[in-house]
Each structure stands twice: as C-alpha cells, then as structure tokens.
Amino acid sequence: MQEWYGFSETIREVFPGCPELKGGYIYLNEGTGLGIDIDEKLAAKYLCTNRLPEWTLARTPDGTSARP
C-alpha cells in the first residue's frame, strides 16, 4: 500500500505543476519532465531558515563547490 501526503496550498502556489492525486492515482501535468515550475518571486517570501550541517553541503550559498 502506498501513501500520499499531498502538497499544501502554499507549496502548490510556489511550485505550480505539482502532481495531483485523483481517484487513487497520481497524475503529472503536461509540462516537460515532471512539469513542475517555480514562482521565484513568491518563493522569496519563504526564506529557508533551516541549515544543514556543513559536512552535508556540496555547494556554498553562492553556488561554488564546497570541496576544492
């Protein structure tokens, strides 16, 4: 048996194109790949305050490699 948590309304707004559950099946949208997009202006309102331990990061906040 599979379980589906679903997406909150906020996540659906920030990431338009999230899969949908209908009649016990998960449906992707018609976009390319998974078809999930990101609304960057709306996402900027939800800053990430949880930081992972430094040893887990492969990239620094500016996108450069954390390992030489």
Secondary structure, DSSP 4 states (H G I P E B T S, - for coil): --------HHHHHHSTT--EEETTEEE--SSSTT-----HHHHTTS-------GGG-SB-TTS-BS--
